[in-house]
Amino acid sequence: MTVRRAVPMSASPMKIYPILTIPDAVLRKEAASVERVDDDLRRLMDDMLGTMYDAPGVGLAAPQIGILRRVIVMDAARDDDPPDPVVMANPEILALSDEMRTHEEGCLSIPDHTAEVERPAKVRVAFLGHDGKPQETELEGILATIVQHEIDHLNGVLFIDYLSRLKRDMIVKKFTKAKRVDAM
Ligand code: NI
């Protein structure tokens, strides 16, 4: 009996990237714009989605895997719903609502820590999609929170930056200490 492969032999397997954690300096850098969406970039988008699902997480920005380019991926589908991946290159916020929403945020680069963050409840975003075409979309609810969190990553901003300095320093210190112990 032959086993039918779901993926053509020529397609190389998806790459799961290691995710950087604080206080890695790359997470504080500004990412560069993408010139165009070609096959290599589509490959990166797909690998980022795979890495995000593997983690698991609801959003991932390229700097979190050490790639300083303006690419983000998201999926806010519930566990019992089919996947609903969203990928964006060069996402740009066009408008934010006055109305705010608060969400208990976490981040794959700051494992095991969450905190309530208040952000605009609706956001209008321009971006290049998987096919490279310019698009615009208006997001609300959890996706509005996620897209703002991920775009922040492209500018070296983390959700802990919205907390009090005391709380932020406590979290950063914890990770700095843990890394020092790991290195021993
Ligand atoms: Ni994050």
Backbone and ligand atoms as CSV (ligand in chain L), in Angstrom:
chain,resi,resn,atom,element,x,y,z
A,1,MET,N,N,0.844,-1.202,0.000
A,1,MET,CA,C,0.000,0.000,0.000
A,1,MET,C,C,0.876,1.248,0.000
A,2,THR,N,N,0.492,2.198,-0.826
A,2,THR,CA,C,1.263,3.447,-0.833
A,2,THR,C,C,0.572,4.494,0.027
A,3,VAL,N,N,1.371,5.286,0.625
A,3,VAL,CA,C,0.823,6.377,1.435
A,3,VAL,C,C,0.784,7.632,0.571
A,4,ARG,N,N,-0.387,8.158,0.437
A,4,ARG,CA,C,-0.550,9.367,-0.358
A,4,ARG,C,C,-0.069,10.558,0.467
A,5,ARG,N,N,0.752,11.343,-0.141
A,5,ARG,CA,C,1.235,12.528,0.586
A,5,ARG,C,C,0.308,13.707,0.334
A,6,ALA,N,N,-0.019,14.403,1.381
A,6,ALA,CA,C,-0.917,15.552,1.265
A,6,ALA,C,C,-0.206,16.740,0.614
A,7,VAL,N,N,1.109,16.739,0.725
A,7,VAL,CA,C,1.896,17.870,0.231
A,7,VAL,C,C,2.822,17.341,-0.857
A,8,PRO,N,N,2.976,18.071,-1.969
A,8,PRO,CA,C,3.898,17.602,-3.008
A,8,PRO,C,C,5.304,17.399,-2.434
A,9,MET,N,N,6.035,16.423,-2.986
A,9,MET,CA,C,7.374,16.108,-2.482
A,9,MET,C,C,8.308,17.318,-2.549
A,10,SER,N,N,8.060,18.165,-3.548
A,10,SER,CA,C,8.967,19.288,-3.747
A,10,SER,C,C,8.827,20.347,-2.637
A,11,ALA,N,N,7.665,20.363,-2.010
A,11,ALA,CA,C,7.461,21.376,-0.967
A,11,ALA,C,C,8.230,20.984,0.282
A,12,SER,N,N,9.112,21.844,0.713
A,12,SER,CA,C,9.872,21.525,1.918
A,12,SER,C,C,8.970,21.735,3.131
A,13,PRO,N,N,9.235,21.001,4.204
A,13,PRO,CA,C,8.350,21.096,5.368
A,13,PRO,C,C,8.386,22.486,5.992
A,14,MET,N,N,7.307,22.812,6.665
A,14,MET,CA,C,7.204,24.105,7.327
A,14,MET,C,C,8.259,24.215,8.405
A,15,LYS,N,N,8.780,25.411,8.543
A,15,LYS,CA,C,9.800,25.618,9.559
A,15,LYS,C,C,9.176,26.229,10.810
A,16,ILE,N,N,9.429,25.599,11.928
A,16,ILE,CA,C,8.994,26.168,13.204
A,16,ILE,C,C,10.191,26.914,13.794
A,17,TYR,N,N,10.062,28.204,13.921
A,17,TYR,CA,C,11.155,29.028,14.441
A,17,TYR,C,C,11.144,29.073,15.976
A,18,PRO,N,N,12.327,29.161,16.575
A,18,PRO,CA,C,12.363,29.475,18.010
A,18,PRO,C,C,11.889,30.921,18.221
A,19,ILE,N,N,11.186,31.163,19.303
A,19,ILE,CA,C,10.657,32.501,19.591
A,19,ILE,C,C,11.530,33.191,20.632
A,20,LEU,N,N,11.983,34.401,20.293
A,20,LEU,CA,C,12.835,35.166,21.213
A,20,LEU,C,C,12.018,35.640,22.412
A,21,THR,N,N,12.650,35.677,23.570
A,21,THR,CA,C,11.979,36.203,24.764
A,21,THR,C,C,12.767,37.395,25.308
A,22,ILE,N,N,12.073,38.224,26.109
A,22,ILE,CA,C,12.754,39.369,26.727
A,22,ILE,C,C,13.833,38.836,27.670
A,23,PRO,N,N,14.927,39.529,27.861
A,23,PRO,CA,C,15.226,40.883,27.374
A,23,PRO,C,C,16.039,40.893,26.073
A,24,ASP,N,N,15.762,40.005,25.122
A,24,ASP,CA,C,16.498,39.992,23.852
A,24,ASP,C,C,16.385,41.367,23.172
A,25,ALA,N,N,17.533,41.928,22.803
A,25,ALA,CA,C,17.568,43.292,22.262
A,25,ALA,C,C,16.840,43.418,20.928
A,26,VAL,N,N,16.736,42.319,20.178
A,26,VAL,CA,C,16.055,42.365,18.873
A,26,VAL,C,C,14.595,42.799,19.034
A,27,LEU,N,N,14.002,42.418,20.160
A,27,LEU,CA,C,12.586,42.743,20.407
A,27,LEU,C,C,12.360,44.240,20.591
A,28,ARG,N,N,13.432,44.998,20.771
A,28,ARG,CA,C,13.326,46.450,20.978
A,28,ARG,C,C,13.700,47.237,19.733
A,29,LYS,N,N,13.957,46.534,18.635
A,29,LYS,CA,C,14.377,47.229,17.407
A,29,LYS,C,C,13.192,47.483,16.492
A,30,GLU,N,N,13.353,48.476,15.623
A,30,GLU,CA,C,12.315,48.770,14.636
A,30,GLU,C,C,12.525,47.888,13.416
A,31,ALA,N,N,11.447,47.293,12.907
A,31,ALA,CA,C,11.541,46.406,11.750
A,31,ALA,C,C,11.446,47.223,10.458
A,32,ALA,N,N,12.099,46.737,9.409
A,32,ALA,CA,C,12.118,47.435,8.116
A,32,ALA,C,C,10.936,47.009,7.249
A,33,SER,N,N,10.452,47.939,6.442
A,33,SER,CA,C,9.336,47.648,5.536
A,33,SER,C,C,9.720,46.578,4.529
A,34,VAL,N,N,8.701,45.859,4.079
A,34,VAL,CA,C,8.864,44.839,3.051
A,34,VAL,C,C,8.738,45.526,1.696
A,35,GLU,N,N,9.610,45.205,0.747
A,35,GLU,CA,C,9.525,45.859,-0.558
A,35,GLU,C,C,8.403,45.294,-1.411
A,36,ARG,N,N,8.276,43.963,-1.387
A,36,ARG,CA,C,7.168,43.339,-2.107
A,36,ARG,C,C,6.943,41.951,-1.536
A,37,VAL,N,N,5.751,41.433,-1.785
A,37,VAL,CA,C,5.423,40.100,-1.290
A,37,VAL,C,C,5.748,39.091,-2.394
A,38,ASP,N,N,6.890,38.428,-2.273
A,38,ASP,CA,C,7.273,37.406,-3.256
A,38,ASP,C,C,7.175,36.027,-2.597
A,39,ASP,N,N,7.611,34.991,-3.310
A,39,ASP,CA,C,7.475,33.629,-2.775
A,39,ASP,C,C,8.236,33.458,-1.460
A,40,ASP,N,N,9.408,34.088,-1.358
A,40,ASP,CA,C,10.181,33.975,-0.119
A,40,ASP,C,C,9.413,34.580,1.056
A,41,LEU,N,N,8.762,35.705,0.805
A,41,LEU,CA,C,8.030,36.353,1.888
A,41,LEU,C,C,6.775,35.548,2.247
A,42,ARG,N,N,6.118,34.997,1.214
A,42,ARG,CA,C,4.951,34.133,1.475
A,42,ARG,C,C,5.366,32.933,2.318
A,43,ARG,N,N,6.527,32.412,2.026
A,43,ARG,CA,C,7.081,31.292,2.780
A,43,ARG,C,C,7.278,31.691,4.255
A,44,LEU,N,N,7.811,32.897,4.432
A,44,LEU,CA,C,7.998,33.404,5.799
A,44,LEU,C,C,6.651,33.534,6.504
A,45,MET,N,N,5.651,34.089,5.798
A,45,MET,CA,C,4.304,34.233,6.385
A,45,MET,C,C,3.765,32.867,6.823
A,46,ASP,N,N,3.911,31.864,5.960
A,46,ASP,CA,C,3.403,30.524,6.277
A,46,ASP,C,C,4.162,29.923,7.466
A,47,ASP,N,N,5.480,30.094,7.469
A,47,ASP,CA,C,6.284,29.582,8.587
A,47,ASP,C,C,5.929,30.292,9.894
A,48,MET,N,N,5.627,31.591,9.786
A,48,MET,CA,C,5.231,32.331,10.992
A,48,MET,C,C,3.893,31.814,11.529
A,49,LEU,N,N,2.962,31.528,10.613
A,49,LEU,CA,C,1.674,30.961,11.048
A,49,LEU,C,C,1.897,29.617,11.737
A,50,GLY,N,N,2.719,28.766,11.117
A,50,GLY,CA,C,3.014,27.460,11.703
A,50,GLY,C,C,3.649,27.593,13.074
A,51,THR,N,N,4.574,28.540,13.194
A,51,THR,CA,C,5.264,28.775,14.468
A,51,THR,C,C,4.268,29.267,15.518
A,52,MET,N,N,3.338,30.152,15.089
A,52,MET,CA,C,2.319,30.684,16.009
A,52,MET,C,C,1.374,29.575,16.484
A,53,TYR,N,N,0.902,28.733,15.547
A,53,TYR,CA,C,-0.012,27.649,15.930
A,53,TYR,C,C,0.689,26.646,16.842
A,54,ASP,N,N,1.979,26.421,16.570
A,54,ASP,CA,C,2.753,25.458,17.350
A,54,ASP,C,C,2.951,25.938,18.790
A,55,ALA,N,N,3.026,27.260,18.967
A,55,ALA,CA,C,3.428,27.811,20.279
A,55,ALA,C,C,2.549,27.379,21.470
A,56,PRO,N,N,1.225,27.455,21.499
A,56,PRO,CA,C,0.353,28.124,20.547
A,56,PRO,C,C,0.108,29.572,20.969
A,57,GLY,N,N,-0.219,30.392,19.964
A,57,GLY,CA,C,-0.518,31.795,20.237
A,57,GLY,C,C,-1.550,32.310,19.259
A,58,VAL,N,N,-2.021,33.535,19.454
A,58,VAL,CA,C,-3.028,34.126,18.569
A,58,VAL,C,C,-2.433,35.197,17.658
A,59,GLY,N,N,-1.142,35.504,17.859
A,59,GLY,CA,C,-0.490,36.497,17.019
A,59,GLY,C,C,1.017,36.347,17.096
A,60,LEU,N,N,1.693,36.735,16.021
A,60,LEU,CA,C,3.159,36.671,16.012
A,60,LEU,C,C,3.674,37.733,15.043
A,61,ALA,N,N,4.736,38.416,15.441
A,61,ALA,CA,C,5.373,39.414,14.587
A,61,ALA,C,C,6.779,38.920,14.248
A,62,ALA,N,N,7.248,39.225,13.029
A,62,ALA,CA,C,8.537,38.704,12.557
A,62,ALA,C,C,9.712,38.980,13.519
A,63,PRO,N,N,9.781,40.154,14.159
A,63,PRO,CA,C,10.907,40.374,15.088
A,63,PRO,C,C,10.976,39.333,16.207
A,64,GLN,N,N,9.844,38.717,16.551
A,64,GLN,CA,C,9.839,37.706,17.619
A,64,GLN,C,C,10.586,36.435,17.217
A,65,ILE,N,N,10.800,36.259,15.903
A,65,ILE,CA,C,11.626,35.133,15.469
A,65,ILE,C,C,12.961,35.653,14.910
A,66,GLY,N,N,13.300,36.888,15.281
A,66,GLY,CA,C,14.603,37.444,14.938
A,66,GLY,C,C,14.702,38.023,13.542
A,67,ILE,N,N,13.556,38.225,12.894
A,67,ILE,CA,C,13.555,38.780,11.533
A,67,ILE,C,C,12.956,40.181,11.574
A,68,LEU,N,N,13.801,41.177,11.340
A,68,LEU,CA,C,13.355,42.564,11.508
A,68,LEU,C,C,12.694,43.101,10.239
A,69,ARG,N,N,11.582,42.501,9.890
A,69,ARG,CA,C,10.785,42.949,8.744
A,69,ARG,C,C,9.344,43.112,9.194
A,70,ARG,N,N,8.606,43.991,8.494
A,70,ARG,CA,C,7.256,44.343,8.945
A,70,ARG,C,C,6.230,43.332,8.445
A,71,VAL,N,N,6.194,42.197,9.139
A,71,VAL,CA,C,5.255,41.116,8.826
A,71,VAL,C,C,4.632,40.631,10.129
A,72,ILE,N,N,3.284,40.485,10.119
A,72,ILE,CA,C,2.592,39.943,11.294
A,72,ILE,C,C,1.595,38.874,10.850
A,73,VAL,N,N,1.318,37.935,11.730
A,73,VAL,CA,C,0.284,36.922,11.473
A,73,VAL,C,C,-0.602,36.824,12.712
A,74,MET,N,N,-1.864,36.474,12.485
A,74,MET,CA,C,-2.835,36.415,13.592
A,74,MET,C,C,-3.871,35.340,13.294
A,75,ASP,N,N,-4.481,34.822,14.341
A,75,ASP,CA,C,-5.658,33.968,14.192
A,75,ASP,C,C,-6.431,34.021,15.500
A,76,ALA,N,N,-7.601,34.629,15.439
A,76,ALA,CA,C,-8.411,34.790,16.656
A,76,ALA,C,C,-9.555,33.790,16.713
A,77,ALA,N,N,-9.542,32.773,15.838
A,77,ALA,CA,C,-10.621,31.770,15.853
A,77,ALA,C,C,-10.594,31.004,17.172
A,78,ARG,N,N,-11.784,30.642,17.655
A,78,ARG,CA,C,-11.849,29.832,18.871
A,78,ARG,C,C,-11.356,28.431,18.565
A,79,ASP,N,N,-10.984,27.718,19.637
A,79,ASP,CA,C,-10.412,26.378,19.481
A,79,ASP,C,C,-11.315,25.429,18.706
A,80,ASP,N,N,-12.640,25.569,18.891
A,80,ASP,CA,C,-13.551,24.628,18.231
A,80,ASP,C,C,-13.992,25.108,16.852
A,81,ASP,N,N,-13.484,26.256,16.401
A,81,ASP,CA,C,-13.788,26.751,15.047
A,81,ASP,C,C,-12.620,26.469,14.116
A,82,PRO,N,N,-12.875,26.431,12.801
A,82,PRO,CA,C,-11.754,26.221,11.872
A,82,PRO,C,C,-10.774,27.397,11.919
A,83,PRO,N,N,-9.509,27.161,11.574
A,83,PRO,CA,C,-8.517,28.240,11.606
A,83,PRO,C,C,-8.929,29.410,10.704
A,84,ASP,N,N,-8.567,30.602,11.105
A,84,ASP,CA,C,-8.916,31.796,10.344
A,84,ASP,C,C,-7.693,32.716,10.281
A,85,PRO,N,N,-6.656,32.264,9.547
A,85,PRO,CA,C,-5.392,33.016,9.574
A,85,PRO,C,C,-5.480,34.361,8.854
A,86,VAL,N,N,-4.833,35.353,9.432
A,86,VAL,CA,C,-4.718,36.683,8.819
A,86,VAL,C,C,-3.228,37.005,8.751
A,87,VAL,N,N,-2.733,37.371,7.562
A,87,VAL,CA,C,-1.329,37.762,7.456
A,87,VAL,C,C,-1.246,39.165,6.862
A,88,MET,N,N,-0.312,39.937,7.355
A,88,MET,CA,C,-0.164,41.316,6.892
A,88,MET,C,C,1.313,41.667,6.754
A,89,ALA,N,N,1.657,42.255,5.602
A,89,ALA,CA,C,2.981,42.853,5.443
A,89,ALA,C,C,2.783,44.368,5.437
A,90,ASN,N,N,3.721,45.088,6.015
A,90,ASN,CA,C,3.654,46.556,6.119
A,90,ASN,C,C,2.320,47.058,6.667
A,91,PRO,N,N,1.811,46.475,7.752
A,91,PRO,CA,C,0.539,46.974,8.282
A,91,PRO,C,C,0.694,48.410,8.775
A,92,GLU,N,N,-0.305,49.216,8.471
A,92,GLU,CA,C,-0.253,50.624,8.862
A,92,GLU,C,C,-1.605,51.028,9.424
A,93,ILE,N,N,-1.597,51.600,10.608
A,93,ILE,CA,C,-2.852,52.026,11.229
A,93,ILE,C,C,-3.307,53.337,10.603
A,94,LEU,N,N,-4.530,53.317,10.048
A,94,LEU,CA,C,-5.082,54.507,9.395
A,94,LEU,C,C,-5.962,55.294,10.356
A,95,ALA,N,N,-6.665,54.585,11.229
A,95,ALA,CA,C,-7.567,55.262,12.167
A,95,ALA,C,C,-7.812,54.387,13.389
A,96,LEU,N,N,-8.004,55.056,14.524
A,96,LEU,CA,C,-8.300,54.368,15.783
A,96,LEU,C,C,-9.570,54.974,16.372
A,97,SER,N,N,-10.394,54.164,16.997
A,97,SER,CA,C,-11.626,54.678,17.595
A,97,SER,C,C,-11.327,55.375,18.916
A,98,ASP,N,N,-12.219,56.277,19.310
A,98,ASP,CA,C,-12.123,56.891,20.639
A,98,ASP,C,C,-12.521,55.870,21.698
A,99,GLU,N,N,-13.459,55.018,21.299
A,99,GLU,CA,C,-13.918,53.966,22.206
A,99,GLU,C,C,-12.738,53.031,22.497
A,100,MET,N,N,-12.634,52.607,23.754
A,100,MET,CA,C,-11.515,51.746,24.142
A,100,MET,C,C,-12.023,50.374,24.560
A,101,ARG,N,N,-11.127,49.401,24.536
A,101,ARG,CA,C,-11.461,48.093,25.101
A,101,ARG,C,C,-10.252,47.597,25.902
A,102,THR,N,N,-10.546,46.865,26.949
A,102,THR,CA,C,-9.485,46.338,27.805
A,102,THR,C,C,-9.414,44.840,27.604
A,103,HIS,N,N,-8.201,44.337,27.486
A,103,HIS,CA,C,-8.031,42.903,27.275
A,103,HIS,C,C,-6.846,42.416,28.101
A,104,GLU,N,N,-6.972,41.220,28.611
A,104,GLU,CA,C,-5.887,40.596,29.359
A,104,GLU,C,C,-4.890,40.060,28.338
A,105,GLU,N,N,-3.802,40.803,28.099
A,105,GLU,CA,C,-2.857,40.439,27.042
A,105,GLU,C,C,-1.719,39.573,27.564
A,106,GLY,N,N,-1.249,38.737,26.668
A,106,GLY,CA,C,-0.048,37.967,26.920
A,106,GLY,C,C,0.827,38.104,25.691
A,107,CYS,N,N,2.010,37.493,25.705
A,107,CYS,CA,C,2.908,37.611,24.564
A,107,CYS,C,C,3.838,36.399,24.556
A,108,LEU,N,N,4.032,35.803,23.383
A,108,LEU,CA,C,4.901,34.621,23.293
A,108,LEU,C,C,6.341,34.972,23.672
A,109,SER,N,N,6.694,36.254,23.624
A,109,SER,CA,C,8.039,36.670,24.000
A,109,SER,C,C,8.162,36.990,25.489
A,110,ILE,N,N,7.006,36.928,26.194
A,110,ILE,CA,C,6.996,37.165,27.649
A,110,ILE,C,C,6.138,36.067,28.274
A,111,PRO,N,N,6.604,34.798,28.175
A,111,PRO,CA,C,5.749,33.688,28.588
A,111,PRO,C,C,5.321,33.777,30.059
A,112,ASP,N,N,4.111,33.283,30.319
A,112,ASP,CA,C,3.584,33.151,31.680
A,112,ASP,C,C,3.299,34.476,32.379
A,113,HIS,N,N,3.200,35.560,31.620
A,113,HIS,CA,C,2.806,36.830,32.219
A,113,HIS,C,C,1.676,37.435,31.400
A,114,THR,N,N,0.634,37.869,32.075
A,114,THR,CA,C,-0.437,38.574,31.382
A,114,THR,C,C,-0.775,39.818,32.197
A,115,ALA,N,N,-1.370,40.791,31.509
A,115,ALA,CA,C,-1.806,42.001,32.200
A,115,ALA,C,C,-2.882,42.679,31.372
A,116,GLU,N,N,-3.764,43.392,32.042
A,116,GLU,CA,C,-4.808,44.121,31.329
A,116,GLU,C,C,-4.213,45.339,30.654
A,117,VAL,N,N,-4.532,45.482,29.363
A,117,VAL,CA,C,-4.075,46.639,28.601
A,117,VAL,C,C,-5.286,47.251,27.912
A,118,GLU,N,N,-5.380,48.577,27.986
A,118,GLU,CA,C,-6.473,49.284,27.330
A,118,GLU,C,C,-5.979,49.859,26.000
A,119,ARG,N,N,-6.726,49.571,24.947
A,119,ARG,CA,C,-6.376,50.080,23.610
A,119,ARG,C,C,-7.658,50.485,22.901
A,120,PRO,N,N,-7.541,51.261,21.807
A,120,PRO,CA,C,-8.734,51.578,21.010
A,120,PRO,C,C,-9.471,50.300,20.587
A,121,ALA,N,N,-10.812,50.377,20.616
A,121,ALA,CA,C,-11.642,49.194,20.374
A,121,ALA,C,C,-11.755,48.851,18.893
A,122,LYS,N,N,-11.577,49.860,18.029
A,122,LYS,CA,C,-11.667,49.613,16.585
A,122,LYS,C,C,-10.458,50.243,15.914
A,123,VAL,N,N,-9.999,49.573,14.872
A,123,VAL,CA,C,-8.822,50.077,14.168
A,123,VAL,C,C,-8.959,49.809,12.676
A,124,ARG,N,N,-8.569,50.802,11.887
A,124,ARG,CA,C,-8.569,50.632,10.439
A,124,ARG,C,C,-7.121,50.466,9.996
A,125,VAL,N,N,-6.836,49.394,9.256
A,125,VAL,CA,C,-5.454,49.044,8.920
A,125,VAL,C,C,-5.292,48.862,7.415
A,126,ALA,N,N,-4.224,49.410,6.851
A,126,ALA,CA,C,-3.841,49.152,5.465
A,126,ALA,C,C,-2.655,48.189,5.489
A,127,PHE,N,N,-2.595,47.282,4.540
A,127,PHE,CA,C,-1.511,46.292,4.538
A,127,PHE,C,C,-1.414,45.611,3.177
A,128,LEU,N,N,-0.356,44.825,2.982
A,128,LEU,CA,C,-0.239,43.953,1.819
A,128,LEU,C,C,-0.587,42.548,2.280
A,129,GLY,N,N,-1.463,41.887,1.548
A,129,GLY,CA,C,-1.880,40.549,1.937
A,129,GLY,C,C,-0.952,39.468,1.407
A,130,HIS,N,N,-1.339,38.229,1.610
A,130,HIS,CA,C,-0.563,37.060,1.177
A,130,HIS,C,C,-0.302,37.116,-0.332
A,131,ASP,N,N,-1.249,37.695,-1.078
A,131,ASP,CA,C,-1.101,37.792,-2.541
A,131,ASP,C,C,-0.348,39.058,-2.955
A,132,GLY,N,N,0.070,39.853,-1.966
A,132,GLY,CA,C,0.842,41.050,-2.260
A,132,GLY,C,C,0.004,42.257,-2.623
A,133,LYS,N,N,-1.316,42.094,-2.672
A,133,LYS,CA,C,-2.178,43.217,-3.055
A,133,LYS,C,C,-2.455,44.121,-1.852
A,134,PRO,N,N,-2.477,45.445,-2.107
A,134,PRO,CA,C,-2.814,46.365,-1.013
A,134,PRO,C,C,-4.268,46.210,-0.597
A,135,GLN,N,N,-4.510,46.164,0.697
A,135,GLN,CA,C,-5.854,45.989,1.226
A,135,GLN,C,C,-6.060,46.926,2.403
A,136,GLU,N,N,-7.332,47.109,2.733
A,136,GLU,CA,C,-7.696,47.857,3.936
A,136,GLU,C,C,-8.769,47.084,4.662
A,137,THR,N,N,-8.705,47.097,5.983
A,137,THR,CA,C,-9.720,46.393,6.747
A,137,THR,C,C,-9.982,47.125,8.054
A,138,GLU,N,N,-11.201,46.949,8.576
A,138,GLU,CA,C,-11.509,47.503,9.884
A,138,GLU,C,C,-11.697,46.351,10.859
A,139,LEU,N,N,-10.962,46.376,11.941
A,139,LEU,CA,C,-11.009,45.288,12.909
A,139,LEU,C,C,-11.562,45.785,14.224
A,140,GLU,N,N,-12.314,44.922,14.892
A,140,GLU,CA,C,-12.816,45.242,16.236
A,140,GLU,C,C,-12.714,43.998,17.101
A,141,GLY,N,N,-13.040,44.169,18.381
A,141,GLY,CA,C,-12.972,43.038,19.297
A,141,GLY,C,C,-11.531,42.584,19.485
A,142,ILE,N,N,-11.380,41.284,19.675
A,142,ILE,CA,C,-10.067,40.718,19.979
A,142,ILE,C,C,-9.050,40.993,18.865
A,143,LEU,N,N,-9.509,40.979,17.601
A,143,LEU,CA,C,-8.572,41.219,16.496
A,143,LEU,C,C,-8.019,42.643,16.510
A,144,ALA,N,N,-8.835,43.599,16.982
A,144,ALA,CA,C,-8.351,44.983,17.096
A,144,ALA,C,C,-7.213,45.044,18.109
A,145,THR,N,N,-7.379,44.327,19.204
A,145,THR,CA,C,-6.325,44.276,20.223
A,145,THR,C,C,-5.079,43.592,19.657
A,146,ILE,N,N,-5.275,42.435,19.023
A,146,ILE,CA,C,-4.121,41.669,18.531
A,146,ILE,C,C,-3.338,42.471,17.490
A,147,VAL,N,N,-4.043,43.096,16.542
A,147,VAL,CA,C,-3.320,43.790,15.465
A,147,VAL,C,C,-2.501,44.948,16.039
A,148,GLN,N,N,-3.031,45.635,17.049
A,148,GLN,CA,C,-2.262,46.731,17.659
A,148,GLN,C,C,-1.056,46.185,18.424
A,149,HIS,N,N,-1.243,45.069,19.121
A,149,HIS,CA,C,-0.150,44.422,19.856
A,149,HIS,C,C,0.960,44.013,18.878
A,150,GLU,N,N,0.568,43.406,17.738
A,150,GLU,CA,C,1.569,42.916,16.786
A,150,GLU,C,C,2.279,44.060,16.060
A,151,ILE,N,N,1.523,45.105,15.700
A,151,ILE,CA,C,2.169,46.257,15.046
A,151,ILE,C,C,3.143,46.918,16.022
A,152,ASP,N,N,2.798,46.947,17.300
A,152,ASP,CA,C,3.737,47.453,18.306
A,152,ASP,C,C,5.078,46.719,18.224
A,153,HIS,N,N,5.022,45.385,18.053
A,153,HIS,CA,C,6.258,44.596,17.958
A,153,HIS,C,C,7.157,45.110,16.833
A,154,LEU,N,N,6.546,45.569,15.735
A,154,LEU,CA,C,7.337,46.039,14.589
A,154,LEU,C,C,8.073,47.335,14.926
A,155,ASN,N,N,7.614,47.997,15.990
A,155,ASN,CA,C,8.242,49.247,16.427
A,155,ASN,C,C,9.023,49.069,17.725
A,156,GLY,N,N,9.270,47.823,18.099
A,156,GLY,CA,C,10.047,47.551,19.311
A,156,GLY,C,C,9.285,47.797,20.596
A,157,VAL,N,N,7.954,47.841,20.499
A,157,VAL,CA,C,7.121,48.116,21.679
A,157,VAL,C,C,6.473,46.815,22.159
A,158,LEU,N,N,6.459,46.604,23.475
A,158,LEU,CA,C,5.879,45.400,24.077
A,158,LEU,C,C,4.707,45.784,24.979
A,159,PHE,N,N,3.801,44.842,25.225
A,159,PHE,CA,C,2.616,45.211,26.021
A,159,PHE,C,C,2.982,45.649,27.436
A,160,ILE,N,N,4.125,45.187,27.934
A,160,ILE,CA,C,4.537,45.589,29.291
A,160,ILE,C,C,4.878,47.083,29.349
A,161,ASP,N,N,5.066,47.695,28.180
A,161,ASP,CA,C,5.349,49.142,28.158
A,161,ASP,C,C,4.133,49.966,28.583
A,162,TYR,N,N,2.947,49.331,28.577
A,162,TYR,CA,C,1.732,50.037,28.981
A,162,TYR,C,C,1.466,49.886,30.479
A,163,LEU,N,N,2.295,49.101,31.163
A,163,LEU,CA,C,2.112,48.896,32.601
A,163,LEU,C,C,2.907,49.947,33.369
A,164,SER,N,N,2.705,49.977,34.671
A,164,SER,CA,C,3.499,50.896,35.484
A,164,SER,C,C,4.968,50.482,35.395
A,165,ARG,N,N,5.850,51.436,35.583
A,165,ARG,CA,C,7.283,51.141,35.500
A,165,ARG,C,C,7.666,50.052,36.499
A,166,LEU,N,N,7.066,50.124,37.682
A,166,LEU,CA,C,7.371,49.155,38.741
A,166,LEU,C,C,7.036,47.731,38.280
A,167,LYS,N,N,5.837,47.574,37.706
A,167,LYS,CA,C,5.387,46.261,37.285
A,167,LYS,C,C,6.243,45.751,36.117
A,168,ARG,N,N,6.531,46.670,35.186
A,168,ARG,CA,C,7.342,46.300,34.020
A,168,ARG,C,C,8.743,45.859,34.455
A,169,ASP,N,N,9.361,46.640,35.308
A,169,ASP,CA,C,10.719,46.320,35.766
A,169,ASP,C,C,10.759,44.974,36.484
A,170,MET,N,N,9.693,44.679,37.238
A,170,MET,CA,C,9.640,43.403,37.959
A,170,MET,C,C,9.640,42.227,36.977
A,171,ILE,N,N,8.853,42.354,35.914
A,171,ILE,CA,C,8.771,41.275,34.922
A,171,ILE,C,C,10.101,41.132,34.183
A,172,VAL,N,N,10.660,42.249,33.741
A,172,VAL,CA,C,11.929,42.204,32.992
A,172,VAL,C,C,13.030,41.592,33.855
A,173,LYS,N,N,13.064,41.995,35.121
A,173,LYS,CA,C,14.090,41.501,36.038
A,173,LYS,C,C,14.013,39.972,36.170
A,174,LYS,N,N,12.779,39.474,36.241
A,174,LYS,CA,C,12.555,38.041,36.373
A,174,LYS,C,C,13.180,37.285,35.193
A,175,PHE,N,N,12.967,37.809,33.978
A,175,PHE,CA,C,13.499,37.148,32.783
A,175,PHE,C,C,15.009,37.297,32.695
A,176,THR,N,N,15.528,38.454,33.085
A,176,THR,CA,C,16.972,38.680,33.047
A,176,THR,C,C,17.667,37.698,33.989
A,177,LYS,N,N,17.085,37.525,35.166
A,177,LYS,CA,C,17.642,36.614,36.159
A,177,LYS,C,C,17.589,35.169,35.645
A,178,ALA,N,N,16.454,34.794,35.077
A,178,ALA,CA,C,16.276,33.424,34.576
A,178,ALA,C,C,17.297,33.105,33.493
A,179,LYS,N,N,17.568,34.115,32.616
A,179,LYS,CA,C,18.530,33.867,31.548
A,179,LYS,C,C,19.941,33.711,32.095
A,180,ARG,N,N,20.242,34.463,33.148
A,180,ARG,CA,C,21.569,34.363,33.749
A,180,ARG,C,C,21.767,32.959,34.332
A,181,VAL,N,N,20.738,32.437,34.952
A,181,VAL,CA,C,20.824,31.087,35.541
A,181,VAL,C,C,20.990,30.053,34.428
A,182,ASP,N,N,20.226,30.231,33.322
A,182,ASP,CA,C,20.330,29.321,32.178
A,182,ASP,C,C,21.746,29.286,31.628
A,183,ALA,N,N,22.418,30.416,31.648
A,183,ALA,CA,C,23.736,30.531,31.023
A,183,ALA,C,C,24.831,29.915,31.888
A,184,MET,N,N,24.535,29.635,33.144
A,184,MET,CA,C,25.550,29.094,34.042
A,184,MET,C,C,25.849,27.619,33.764
L,1,NI,NI,NI,3.554,39.726,21.575
